[in-house]
Every structure is written in structure tokens, then in C-alpha cells.
Amino acid sequence: MRKPIFALMCAPFVIGAASPAHASQLGCKVLLCLSNPSSNGGPTGLPDCVDPINRLYHDLSRGRPFPTCDLADGNDGSSYARQVYDAYDPCPATLQPASRDSYVVQEGKAHGNESGRGGNGLFEITDNPKVSEPQNDYSYSVGARACVGKLVGSYTAGTYDNAYTVIMYDKVVWQPAHNPRAIDVFIDHTWQQRVRY
């Protein structure tokens, strides 16, 4: 029988002496609060969530382990949270991240009067291509990531001495870089959201 995390709202969360049961209660409350949608205020959107979430962030910043929740079957069960280190949110369904440092543009949107050839023949260029996840001198991403759909084609841009390839897709969604410290929340084995701290 599946135990959705929202069913935990009915469970009493009594904070008592430090014990395995207490740790599980804290873990369950943290998991419940992390699952609160950002449209509803996110993890600290409910008054009862402010203290446990602040405690979680404090503990994680000091290298302490993520609290467990026995009611949700722990990290091997159907509902759990997992720490990640990723500056970008997952791409929307059906899209994938473009290759790092690649020039990307959406079909029908590229620069100037240039044209290129894709799987469907010639396409017109009307917007500037951008670099997905541009790197800085310290080898980490500092710019937006392109989440891309189906490959349409490519073309060469720039000058003879400074030419580069632009890859065109049928859909491009740009995601800004964020603080990479994050927590992924899974409910019933399904990713629900990424919470940054």
C-alpha cells in the first residue's frame, strides 16, 4: 500500500526527547514541509514549517545527515528527499539539457540574414544564438542552460577566423543558474520539485 506524503499531515508531530522516534517525526515533518509547492509559499509557507526547515538548513550546512522519515519508508521508499548540487532546475518534460558551451537557437530564431540547412531544408535566421551553460575561468557554469527539444539542424556563424556552429532545435527553454545547493523531493517515486537553500 502506498503512503503518500500528504497523508502525513494527519499524523501528530510531537517534539519530545531526542530518540529514533523523534528523529523520524522531525524527518517526516521536514519532508512534508519540503513538499509544499512554491505557489503555496514553499517549505516555510506554513507557520509550523518554519522551525523544522530552518533546523534542516542549519544541520545540512554543518554536514549533518538528512533526517529520515519511517512513515514515508525512508530513502528506499516511495517518498523521500535527496540533496543535490546542481545550479539548474530539471528541464521540463520532453526537453533535455543542451551540451555545455554549445551555441543554441530555436527554429526560425537566429541572427541576421543568414540561413542554414536542417532536416526539413532551409530555415530563416531571425534572432541571436546563445551559449548554453557558458563556463568561466574557474570551470563552472555562470550563465543560463538551454533545455532543448528535437534537433532541427545547424549552421556556421561568425567570421572566417572566429567561426562557430549554431545548433537549432524545435523548442528551447532557457533556465537561469541558481545557488547549486538544493534538495529534490520525490512523492510516490515521482520527482515533485527542487528546493534551494
Backbone bond lengths (Angstrom), bond angles and torsions (degrees), N, CA, C in turn:
res aa  C-N    CA-C-N  psi(-1)  N-CA   C-N-CA  omega(-1)  CA-C   N-CA-C  phi
1 M - - - 1.451 - - 1.523 108.84 -
2 R 1.337 116.14 130.59 1.462 119.58 -179.51 1.515 109.87 -76.98
3 K 1.344 115.56 148.00 1.464 121.65 179.39 1.511 108.93 -121.10
4 P 1.347 118.79 86.26 1.460 118.87 -179.83 1.519 111.63 -60.37
5 I 1.319 115.01 148.34 1.462 119.62 -176.65 1.520 111.71 -63.44
6 F 1.337 117.46 -29.51 1.457 119.42 -178.09 1.525 111.37 -67.38
7 A 1.325 117.52 -21.19 1.457 120.08 175.60 1.522 110.90 -67.12
8 L 1.327 116.55 -19.90 1.463 120.15 179.67 1.517 112.12 -66.75
9 M 1.341 117.20 -19.32 1.457 119.68 -179.71 1.521 111.25 -60.79
10 C 1.312 115.60 -25.55 1.457 119.36 -179.42 1.522 111.86 -82.47
11 A 1.324 116.42 -14.67 1.462 119.25 -177.61 1.522 110.00 -79.38
12 P 1.318 118.54 140.29 1.470 120.09 177.71 1.528 109.80 -74.66
13 F 1.331 115.81 134.54 1.459 121.22 177.10 1.514 108.24 -109.94
14 V 1.320 116.13 92.09 1.450 121.64 -179.31 1.523 107.81 -100.86
15 I 1.305 116.54 120.91 1.456 121.07 179.49 1.516 107.84 -89.11
16 G 1.318 115.32 115.87 1.459 119.95 -177.64 1.502 110.47 -127.29
17 A 1.316 116.58 -147.99 1.462 122.05 -179.36 1.521 109.27 -67.88
18 A 1.335 115.54 153.37 1.463 120.17 179.31 1.509 109.30 -64.15
19 S 1.322 116.50 121.70 1.461 122.67 -179.74 1.516 107.40 -160.84
20 P 1.344 118.06 168.03 1.457 119.20 176.81 1.535 111.79 -57.51
21 A 1.329 117.58 -39.45 1.464 120.16 179.13 1.522 110.11 -64.23
22 H 1.323 116.00 -41.21 1.466 120.32 178.72 1.528 110.19 -63.61
23 A 1.333 117.20 -42.68 1.462 120.70 179.44 1.517 110.15 -61.86
24 S 1.343 117.18 -40.92 1.451 120.28 179.04 1.522 110.99 -66.20
25 Q 1.350 117.55 -39.58 1.459 120.43 178.73 1.529 110.21 -62.85
26 L 1.325 116.68 -43.49 1.461 120.19 177.73 1.523 109.88 -62.69
27 G 1.324 116.83 -44.97 1.464 120.69 179.31 1.514 111.99 -59.98
28 C 1.333 117.11 -40.44 1.466 120.96 179.24 1.521 111.29 -67.19
29 K 1.319 115.69 -40.38 1.460 118.66 179.00 1.525 110.48 -66.62
30 V 1.332 116.73 -41.46 1.458 121.29 177.32 1.526 110.20 -60.28
31 L 1.333 116.95 -45.12 1.459 121.30 -179.69 1.527 111.20 -62.89
32 L 1.307 116.00 -42.14 1.462 120.83 177.58 1.531 110.59 -61.78
33 C 1.327 116.61 -45.23 1.469 120.53 -178.76 1.524 111.34 -67.17
34 L 1.337 117.38 -39.87 1.462 120.66 178.67 1.526 111.56 -63.43
35 S 1.324 117.08 -27.55 1.461 120.16 -178.40 1.524 112.99 -81.88
36 N 1.345 117.61 -5.83 1.465 120.14 178.21 1.532 108.75 -65.95
37 P 1.336 118.36 122.97 1.475 120.28 -176.24 1.523 112.20 -60.67
38 S 1.335 115.29 149.99 1.459 119.79 178.54 1.524 111.04 -62.38
39 S 1.330 117.74 -28.15 1.462 120.41 177.88 1.524 111.79 -68.27
40 N 1.347 116.05 -14.11 1.466 121.51 178.65 1.534 110.77 -110.91
41 G 1.321 117.06 21.01 1.460 120.72 177.20 1.509 114.88 100.99
42 G 1.330 118.34 -5.74 1.458 121.68 178.22 1.519 112.70 71.38
43 P 1.336 117.15 -162.33 1.461 121.65 -173.48 1.530 115.09 -58.16
44 T 1.315 118.36 -30.77 1.468 120.61 -179.79 1.527 111.37 -106.62
45 G 1.329 116.93 20.79 1.456 120.77 -178.84 1.514 114.40 -74.20
46 L 1.322 116.84 -17.19 1.464 121.40 177.24 1.526 108.58 -109.43
47 P 1.324 118.08 137.53 1.466 120.21 -176.35 1.530 113.71 -54.56
48 D 1.332 117.96 -38.99 1.469 120.55 -178.88 1.531 112.81 -70.09
49 C 1.336 117.27 -9.19 1.462 120.67 -177.90 1.523 113.26 -95.70
50 V 1.310 117.81 -16.25 1.466 120.15 -173.56 1.530 111.48 -60.05
51 D 1.331 118.32 -52.75 1.473 120.69 -177.45 1.531 112.88 -63.96
52 P 1.356 120.19 -49.37 1.467 118.23 -179.74 1.530 113.43 -62.89
53 I 1.336 117.95 -36.49 1.463 119.46 -179.95 1.531 110.31 -71.69
54 N 1.317 117.78 -40.07 1.466 119.87 175.59 1.523 110.68 -61.40
55 R 1.331 116.77 -39.91 1.469 120.68 177.86 1.527 109.98 -64.61
56 L 1.349 117.14 -41.89 1.462 120.93 178.23 1.523 110.48 -58.57
57 Y 1.335 117.55 -51.60 1.453 120.98 -178.32 1.528 111.25 -60.97
58 H 1.337 116.48 -39.17 1.468 121.24 178.00 1.526 110.04 -62.88
59 D 1.332 116.79 -47.11 1.468 120.59 -179.17 1.527 111.79 -64.53
60 L 1.340 117.15 -43.96 1.465 120.07 -179.37 1.522 111.37 -64.23
61 S 1.325 117.42 -35.98 1.461 120.35 179.83 1.526 111.99 -67.47
62 R 1.328 116.83 -17.92 1.461 121.59 178.03 1.525 112.37 -104.35
63 G 1.326 116.68 13.84 1.459 120.89 175.00 1.512 115.02 80.25
64 R 1.322 118.06 10.30 1.470 119.93 178.72 1.522 109.81 -75.46
65 P 1.333 117.90 154.41 1.464 120.75 -176.64 1.530 112.06 -71.53
66 F 1.311 114.50 157.47 1.455 120.96 176.84 1.525 108.23 -69.55
67 P 1.351 119.39 134.82 1.461 120.30 -179.27 1.524 111.02 -68.19
68 T 1.319 115.86 148.55 1.461 121.00 -179.65 1.521 110.73 -98.35
69 C 1.330 114.83 162.59 1.463 121.36 178.22 1.522 108.58 -133.78
70 D 1.332 116.76 105.13 1.464 120.81 -179.19 1.521 112.16 -63.27
71 L 1.334 117.90 -33.36 1.466 120.72 -178.90 1.520 112.19 -65.99
72 A 1.305 116.91 -24.41 1.466 120.91 179.43 1.526 110.85 -99.84
73 D 1.310 118.00 11.83 1.463 125.04 178.95 1.525 113.34 71.94
74 G 1.317 118.10 18.18 1.461 120.37 175.66 1.516 112.50 65.89
75 N 1.334 116.88 -167.27 1.458 121.74 -176.41 1.519 113.32 -70.43
76 D 1.347 118.82 -13.97 1.458 120.95 176.87 1.521 111.23 -94.93
77 G 1.315 117.36 2.02 1.454 121.01 -175.71 1.509 113.28 -97.07
78 S 1.316 114.64 -159.60 1.457 119.96 -172.96 1.523 113.31 -85.92
79 S 1.323 118.08 -24.75 1.462 121.55 -178.61 1.519 108.94 -128.35
80 Y 1.324 115.57 126.43 1.460 119.43 -176.63 1.521 109.17 -164.88
81 A 1.310 115.66 171.87 1.461 122.63 175.39 1.521 107.99 -125.68
82 R 1.328 116.35 147.56 1.462 120.83 -176.95 1.526 109.01 -138.47
83 Q 1.314 116.80 132.44 1.461 121.22 177.02 1.527 109.78 -71.57
84 V 1.335 115.70 139.41 1.459 121.41 175.90 1.528 108.03 -135.17
85 Y 1.304 115.67 160.37 1.466 121.53 176.19 1.522 105.53 -127.09
86 D 1.327 116.30 93.10 1.458 121.98 -174.30 1.525 107.98 -152.05
87 A 1.319 116.80 124.00 1.464 121.25 -177.23 1.524 112.77 -74.25
88 Y 1.331 117.74 -9.86 1.460 120.84 -175.73 1.526 110.96 -120.14
89 D 1.328 114.78 150.83 1.452 120.34 173.24 1.523 108.64 -77.45
90 P 1.335 117.67 157.85 1.469 118.81 176.67 1.536 110.01 -60.30
91 C 1.318 116.03 147.14 1.461 120.11 178.19 1.527 109.75 -66.96
92 P 1.334 116.93 149.13 1.467 119.58 175.53 1.527 110.95 -57.82
93 A 1.321 115.97 157.42 1.467 121.51 -179.83 1.526 110.06 -52.85
94 T 1.305 116.35 141.13 1.476 127.88 179.96 1.529 113.07 78.86
95 L 1.334 118.96 -6.14 1.463 121.24 178.19 1.521 110.08 -110.47
96 Q 1.342 116.09 154.49 1.461 122.94 179.40 1.525 108.95 -129.28
97 P 1.347 118.10 154.67 1.470 119.05 176.50 1.531 111.12 -65.79
98 A 1.324 116.31 137.77 1.466 120.72 173.79 1.522 108.44 -70.87
99 S 1.298 116.78 161.67 1.466 121.18 176.76 1.522 109.76 -61.63
100 R 1.322 115.65 139.37 1.458 121.57 179.48 1.524 110.30 -60.71
101 D 1.335 116.13 138.87 1.467 124.38 178.66 1.529 113.58 68.73
102 S 1.340 118.17 13.96 1.467 119.81 177.91 1.525 110.49 -91.86
103 Y 1.328 116.06 147.09 1.465 121.57 174.73 1.519 107.89 -81.87
104 V 1.337 116.06 128.97 1.461 122.06 -172.58 1.518 109.68 -130.61
105 V 1.329 115.78 144.62 1.461 121.17 174.01 1.530 108.33 -150.74
106 Q 1.319 116.55 152.18 1.463 120.94 177.45 1.517 109.39 -84.90
107 E 1.300 116.65 147.79 1.466 123.05 -179.68 1.524 110.86 -47.86
108 G 1.322 116.13 130.35 1.445 120.75 -179.91 1.509 113.62 79.43
109 K 1.363 116.98 4.26 1.459 120.02 -178.72 1.518 109.21 -134.57
110 A 1.316 116.35 95.87 1.450 122.03 173.75 1.520 107.49 -151.60
111 H 1.318 120.07 -171.47 1.473 120.91 -164.39 1.526 114.71 -94.38
112 G 1.349 115.43 142.87 1.454 123.55 167.08 1.513 114.60 68.73
113 N 1.332 115.17 -147.02 1.455 121.37 -178.81 1.524 111.30 -102.92
114 E 1.317 116.62 16.54 1.449 120.10 -176.96 1.518 110.25 -73.82
115 S 1.305 115.51 161.99 1.457 120.69 173.89 1.516 107.56 -141.67
116 G 1.300 115.74 162.33 1.449 120.38 -179.99 1.513 109.05 -142.42
117 R 1.303 116.96 -179.52 1.448 120.58 -179.13 1.526 108.60 -123.64
118 G 1.322 115.41 126.38 1.454 121.33 177.13 1.510 109.81 -120.36
119 G 1.314 115.61 -166.43 1.458 120.64 -178.84 1.514 112.69 -61.73
120 N 1.335 118.41 -25.71 1.452 121.88 -178.38 1.524 112.18 -104.39
121 G 1.326 118.45 18.09 1.457 120.86 179.82 1.512 111.80 96.41
122 L 1.342 116.61 -153.83 1.462 121.62 -176.59 1.524 111.57 -71.37
123 F 1.337 115.72 148.34 1.456 121.52 172.99 1.516 108.05 -133.57
124 E 1.312 115.68 153.53 1.463 120.88 179.26 1.523 109.90 -92.10
125 I 1.325 116.45 151.21 1.449 123.96 -176.66 1.529 108.47 -110.48
126 T 1.333 118.04 119.99 1.467 120.45 -175.30 1.525 114.70 -129.70
127 D 1.331 119.54 -2.37 1.465 121.40 -176.72 1.523 109.36 -144.39
128 N 1.333 117.39 165.24 1.463 122.20 -179.04 1.526 111.48 -80.37
129 P 1.335 117.87 133.31 1.464 119.51 171.68 1.524 109.94 -70.98
130 K 1.330 115.97 154.60 1.464 121.54 177.96 1.522 109.26 -126.90
131 V 1.325 115.35 158.54 1.459 121.27 178.99 1.529 108.94 -90.42
132 S 1.322 116.07 129.89 1.457 121.27 177.35 1.524 109.96 -84.79
133 E 1.303 116.91 128.18 1.469 124.02 179.70 1.532 112.10 50.46
134 P 1.328 117.47 57.33 1.469 117.96 178.52 1.524 110.83 -61.04
135 Q 1.315 116.14 142.82 1.461 122.34 -178.10 1.520 110.26 -96.87
136 N 1.331 116.16 149.98 1.460 119.53 173.09 1.527 108.99 -103.19
137 D 1.310 117.40 -172.36 1.465 121.26 -177.53 1.527 113.35 -66.35
138 Y 1.341 117.30 -15.00 1.468 120.69 -178.98 1.521 111.55 -98.62
139 S 1.344 117.88 9.13 1.465 124.73 175.69 1.518 114.36 65.40
140 Y 1.325 117.57 34.13 1.451 118.51 169.72 1.521 109.37 -131.31
141 S 1.323 115.43 155.72 1.460 121.01 -173.63 1.514 111.37 -71.37
142 V 1.315 115.47 139.67 1.455 120.33 179.16 1.522 111.97 -127.68
143 G 1.323 117.75 -5.27 1.459 121.18 -177.84 1.510 112.08 -121.22
144 A 1.318 115.30 -174.00 1.459 121.90 -176.00 1.531 111.18 -71.40
145 R 1.336 114.55 155.03 1.459 122.60 175.19 1.523 108.39 -104.81
146 A 1.331 116.16 138.30 1.460 120.99 174.83 1.523 109.18 -93.11
147 C 1.321 116.45 123.69 1.459 122.26 169.26 1.514 105.63 -96.66
148 V 1.324 116.85 122.31 1.461 120.34 -168.84 1.522 111.81 -121.39
149 G 1.340 113.93 155.81 1.450 121.93 177.49 1.518 111.13 -98.74
150 K 1.319 116.10 -131.00 1.459 122.60 -175.81 1.530 111.24 -77.12
151 L 1.330 115.57 135.80 1.460 121.78 176.65 1.529 109.52 -66.68
152 V 1.347 116.09 128.64 1.456 121.44 179.80 1.523 110.77 -103.59
153 G 1.320 117.12 -41.14 1.459 121.04 -178.89 1.507 110.97 171.32
154 S 1.324 116.50 -165.92 1.460 121.37 179.73 1.520 109.11 -153.31
155 Y 1.324 115.73 164.60 1.456 121.31 175.76 1.519 108.51 -153.50
156 T 1.314 116.24 164.11 1.454 122.28 179.38 1.517 109.01 -100.12
157 A 1.315 116.51 133.41 1.460 122.66 179.69 1.520 109.00 -126.32
158 G 1.345 116.44 174.20 1.457 121.67 179.27 1.512 111.83 89.29
159 T 1.312 114.95 -168.08 1.462 120.93 -179.30 1.520 110.11 -98.23
160 Y 1.320 115.13 172.90 1.472 120.43 -178.88 1.529 111.36 -56.78
161 D 1.346 116.08 -41.94 1.467 120.81 -178.08 1.527 112.53 -81.15
162 N 1.315 116.44 -16.20 1.473 120.08 -175.37 1.533 110.46 -137.61
163 A 1.317 116.58 51.36 1.464 121.51 -178.06 1.528 110.26 -82.31
164 Y 1.319 116.25 149.33 1.463 121.84 176.69 1.526 109.13 -146.98
165 T 1.310 115.93 157.39 1.459 122.25 -179.21 1.520 109.87 -95.15
166 V 1.313 115.71 132.83 1.459 122.38 175.52 1.519 107.76 -108.55
167 I 1.339 116.50 129.12 1.463 121.56 -179.58 1.515 108.53 -102.00
168 M 1.320 115.68 130.94 1.460 121.77 -176.87 1.523 109.85 -107.76
169 Y 1.353 114.80 135.48 1.465 121.89 179.18 1.523 109.62 -124.49
170 D 1.340 115.80 160.65 1.461 118.78 179.47 1.522 112.39 -73.20
171 K 1.347 116.66 -20.91 1.465 120.86 177.77 1.520 108.95 -149.02
172 V 1.340 115.92 137.85 1.466 121.74 176.95 1.525 107.90 -136.66
173 V 1.334 116.43 127.30 1.464 122.73 174.21 1.527 106.80 -120.64
174 W 1.331 116.47 125.19 1.470 121.01 -177.59 1.521 109.99 -95.09
175 Q 1.336 115.78 133.65 1.466 121.86 178.24 1.521 109.53 -118.70
176 P 1.339 117.67 129.48 1.466 119.63 179.10 1.529 111.02 -72.78
177 A 1.327 115.54 156.02 1.469 120.73 174.13 1.522 108.89 -77.32
178 H 1.332 116.81 144.96 1.462 123.78 179.80 1.526 109.45 -127.63
179 N 1.325 115.14 178.41 1.460 120.83 168.12 1.536 106.86 -56.09
180 P 1.331 119.32 125.78 1.467 119.79 -174.26 1.531 115.73 -73.98
181 R 1.331 118.49 -11.87 1.473 119.19 179.26 1.529 108.91 -74.84
182 A 1.330 116.46 120.61 1.460 118.89 -174.72 1.524 110.56 -152.14
183 I 1.324 114.37 168.08 1.459 123.01 177.59 1.520 107.25 -131.37
184 D 1.336 116.17 125.53 1.461 121.07 174.00 1.519 108.78 -92.18
185 V 1.333 116.04 133.18 1.464 122.46 -178.85 1.525 108.40 -108.82
186 F 1.344 116.12 127.22 1.460 123.08 178.66 1.524 109.00 -116.60
187 I 1.324 116.08 131.36 1.455 122.33 176.89 1.522 107.38 -123.90
188 D 1.338 116.10 126.69 1.470 121.19 -177.42 1.523 111.58 50.59
189 H 1.319 116.47 47.33 1.471 125.14 178.00 1.521 113.53 66.34
190 T 1.317 118.79 12.14 1.464 122.27 -177.35 1.519 109.63 -118.47
191 W 1.342 116.04 129.49 1.470 120.09 177.29 1.511 108.24 -60.51
192 Q 1.365 116.27 131.46 1.445 120.73 -178.84 1.528 112.13 -107.61
193 Q 1.328 116.85 -49.61 1.457 119.17 -179.24 1.516 110.62 -165.01
194 R 1.334 115.02 164.04 1.461 122.77 175.35 1.513 107.83 -111.71
195 V 1.341 115.32 127.82 1.466 121.92 -179.28 1.514 107.26 -111.95
196 R 1.325 116.52 129.40 1.466 120.99 179.74 1.515 110.40 -101.72
197 Y 1.335 116.79 144.92 1.468 120.59 -179.89 1.518 111.33 -138.58
